[in-house]
């Protein structure tokens, strides 16, 4: 069994750059009103893990946290 990944976003920290949406559009979106991050998949499938990590690394506001989860739900 592979480890899981959980994504947490901080909308208060988000600056609306859109890097996350360009990098992982299946996981992130932006709201129409303010352009702030909207999390579409808090526990994305394994095939998207690389893109999610890249989005978190490249977020200029540091508004994306990636939490690695072990089998059984332990973080």
C-alpha positions in Angstrom: 0.0 0.0 0.0 1.3 3.4 -0.9 1.4 6.4 1.5 -1.3 9.0 1.1 -1.1 12.8 0.9 -3.3 15.4 2.3 -3.4 19.0 1.1 -4.2 22.0 3.4 -4.5 25.6 2.1 -4.5 28.9 3.9 -6.8 31.2 2.1 -5.8 34.1 4.4 -2.2 33.7 3.3 -3.0 33.2 -0.4 -1.9 36.1 -2.7 -3.9 34.8 -5.8 -0.9 34.2 -8.1 -2.5 31.2 -9.7 0.7 29.1 -9.8 -1.1 26.2 -8.0 -3.9 26.2 -10.6 -1.5 26.1 -13.5 0.6 23.4 -11.9 -2.2 21.1 -10.6 -5.6 22.2 -12.0 -7.3 19.0 -10.8 -6.5 19.8 -7.2 -6.6 23.6 -7.1 -8.9 26.3 -8.4 -9.4 30.0 -7.8 -12.6 31.7 -6.7 -14.1 34.2 -9.0 -14.5 37.0 -6.4 -10.9 37.4 -5.1 -8.9 34.9 -7.1 -7.9 33.0 -3.9 -7.1 29.3 -3.8 -10.0 26.8 -3.7 -9.0 23.2 -2.8 -10.8 20.8 -5.1 -9.2 17.6 -3.8 -7.8 17.5 -0.3 -6.6 14.0 -0.7 -5.5 13.7 -4.4 -4.7 10.5 -6.1 -1.1 9.3 -6.2 -0.7 10.3 -9.9 -1.1 14.0 -8.8 1.3 13.9 -5.8 4.3 15.3 -7.8 2.3 18.2 -9.2 0.8 19.0 -5.7 4.3 19.0 -4.1 5.5 21.3 -6.9 2.6 23.7 -6.4 3.3 23.9 -2.7 7.0 24.5 -3.3 6.3 27.2 -5.8 3.5 29.0 -3.9 4.9 32.5 -3.4 2.7 33.0 -0.3 3.5 29.6 1.3 -0.3 29.0 1.5 -0.2 25.3 0.6 0.8 22.6 3.0 1.4 19.0 2.0 0.9 16.5 4.8 2.3 13.0 4.1 0.1 10.3 5.5 1.2 6.8 6.3 -1.1 3.8 5.8 -3.8 3.7 8.4 -4.2 7.5 8.4 -1.3 8.4 10.6 0.4 11.7 9.6 
